[in-house]
């Protein structure tokens, strides 16, 4: 029984790999039929592994949110001389991550979230948790002394960076460093006020 469960987990990962390949290649409008074909199975078998389309969306969201968070955490935790440098490093890591896989990002934050309420809730919860983590860090390090103000800043900064990331992906001619520096300047100015 344990071997079956292990194989099932392994098979789910293989199916998620197939979904990743199709979405990266075909974009956020990739079909479930194309994902199933890439995996060498039918759509009903694909859904059987995840329960339904929503289950597949949620598994992809969990997988890729973990990648983004794993890239951001070290930047949040890194000791730097000033908040602007830390903000710049975190913003750069975020933009680098979403630009490395723009079709996956758009699939999860736009298509899957629009089509499926559970995925939308899951993605919103992930964004909120990053805002809370940032707020806690701002408070712990004494950058912001008031817990409510720290929460406002944490959530505002995360939302702003996410919104600018969307805009930046839609405008590929924009210089990455200019975008990163501009956002870091806004954050630094807010923290000084």
C-alpha positions in Angstrom: 0.0 0.0 0.0 2.8 2.4 0.9 4.5 1.7 -2.5 1.2 2.5 -4.2 0.9 5.8 -2.4 4.5 6.6 -3.2 4.0 5.8 -6.9 0.8 7.8 -6.9 2.7 10.8 -5.5 5.4 10.2 -8.0 2.8 10.0 -10.8 1.2 13.2 -9.7 4.6 15.0 -9.9 5.1 13.6 -13.5 1.6 14.9 -14.4 2.4 18.3 -12.9 5.7 18.3 -14.9 3.6 17.6 -18.1 1.3 20.5 -17.2 4.2 22.8 -16.6 5.7 21.9 -20.0 2.4 22.5 -21.9 1.7 25.8 -20.1 5.2 27.1 -20.7 5.0 26.2 -24.4 1.4 27.1 -25.2 0.7 29.9 -22.7 -2.0 30.4 -20.0 -4.7 29.2 -22.4 -3.3 25.7 -22.6 -6.0 23.1 -22.6 -6.5 20.2 -20.3 -6.6 17.9 -23.4 -3.1 19.2 -24.3 -1.8 18.5 -20.8 -3.3 15.0 -20.8 -1.8 14.3 -24.3 1.6 15.5 -23.1 1.4 13.1 -20.2 0.3 10.3 -22.5 -3.1 9.9 -20.8 -6.7 11.0 -21.3 -8.4 13.9 -19.6 -10.5 11.6 -17.3 -7.3 9.9 -16.1 -5.7 13.3 -15.5 -8.7 14.4 -13.4 -8.7 11.1 -11.5 -5.2 12.0 -10.2 -6.3 15.4 -9.0 -10.1 15.0 -8.4 -11.0 17.5 -11.1 -9.6 20.5 -13.0 -9.7 22.6 -9.7 -7.5 20.0 -8.0 -4.9 20.3 -10.8 -5.0 24.1 -10.6 -4.5 23.9 -6.9 -1.6 21.5 -7.1 0.1 23.7 -9.7 -0.5 26.8 -7.5 1.0 25.1 -4.5 4.0 23.9 -6.5 4.8 27.3 -8.0 4.0 29.4 -5.0 6.5 27.4 -3.1 9.2 28.3 -5.7 8.4 32.0 -5.4 8.4 32.0 -1.6 11.6 30.0 -1.5 13.2 32.7 -3.6 11.9 35.6 -1.5 12.5 34.3 2.0 16.3 34.5 1.8 16.0 38.1 0.6 13.7 39.0 3.4 16.1 37.4 5.9 19.3 38.8 4.5 21.0 41.3 6.8 21.6 44.5 4.8 22.6 48.0 5.7 19.3 49.6 4.8 15.7 48.6 4.0 16.0 49.9 0.4 18.8 47.4 -0.3 16.7 44.5 1.1 13.6 45.7 -0.8 15.6 45.9 -4.0 16.9 42.4 -3.6 13.4 40.9 -2.9 11.8 42.8 -5.8 14.6 41.7 -8.1 14.2 38.0 -7.0 10.4 38.3 -7.5 10.7 39.8 -11.0 13.3 37.3 -12.0 11.1 34.4 -10.9 8.0 35.5 -12.7 9.9 36.5 -15.9 11.6 33.1 -16.0 8.1 31.5 -16.3 5.7 34.2 -17.4 3.2 31.7 -18.9 3.0 29.7 -15.6 2.6 32.9 -13.7 -0.2 34.2 -15.9 -1.9 30.8 -15.9 -2.0 30.7 -12.1 -2.7 34.3 -11.3 -5.1 35.1 -14.1 -6.6 32.0 -15.8 -6.8 29.5 -13.0 -7.8 32.1 -10.4 -10.5 33.5 -12.7 -11.9 30.0 -13.5 -11.7 28.5 -10.1 -12.8 30.0 -6.8 -10.7 27.5 -4.7 -7.6 28.4 -6.7 -8.3 32.1 -6.4 -8.7 31.7 -2.6 -5.5 29.7 -2.4 -3.5 32.2 -4.4 -4.9 35.1 -2.3 -4.0 33.2 0.9 -0.4 32.8 -0.4 -0.1 36.5 -1.2 -1.6 37.4 2.2 0.9 35.1 4.0 3.8 36.8 2.2 2.4 40.2 3.3 2.1 38.9 6.9 5.6 37.5 6.9 6.9 40.9 5.6 4.9 42.8 8.3 6.3 40.5 11.0 9.8 41.1 9.8 9.3 44.9 9.7 8.0 44.8 13.3 10.6 42.4 14.6 13.5 44.4 13.3 12.1 47.7 14.5 11.8 49.2 11.0 8.1 49.9 11.9 7.1 50.1 15.5 3.3 49.8 15.3 1.9 46.4 14.4 -1.0 47.8 12.4 1.3 50.1 10.4 3.6 47.1 9.9 0.7 45.0 8.5 -0.4 47.9 6.3 3.1 48.2 4.9 3.6 44.5 4.5 0.4 44.0 2.5 0.8 47.2 0.6 4.3 46.4 -0.5 3.5 42.9 -1.6 0.4 44.0 -3.5 2.3 46.8 -5.2 5.2 44.5 -6.2 2.7 42.0 -7.6 0.8 44.6 -9.6 4.0 46.1 -11.0 5.2 42.6 -11.8 2.0 42.1 -13.9 2.5 45.4 -15.6 6.2 44.8 -16.3 5.5 41.4 -17.9 2.9 43.1 -20.2 5.5 45.7 -21.2 8.7 43.7 -22.0 10.6 46.7 -23.3 10.8 48.2 -19.8 14.2 48.1 -18.2 14.2 45.6 -15.2 16.6 47.6 -13.1 14.7 50.8 -13.6 11.5 49.1 -12.4 13.3 47.5 -9.4 15.0 50.7 -8.4 11.7 52.7 -8.7 9.8 50.3 -6.5 12.7 50.1 -4.0 12.6 54.0 -3.8 8.9 54.0 -3.1 9.2 51.4 -0.3 12.2 53.2 1.2 10.3 56.6 1.1 7.3 55.0 2.7 9.4 53.5 5.5 11.2 56.8 6.2 7.8 58.6 6.5 
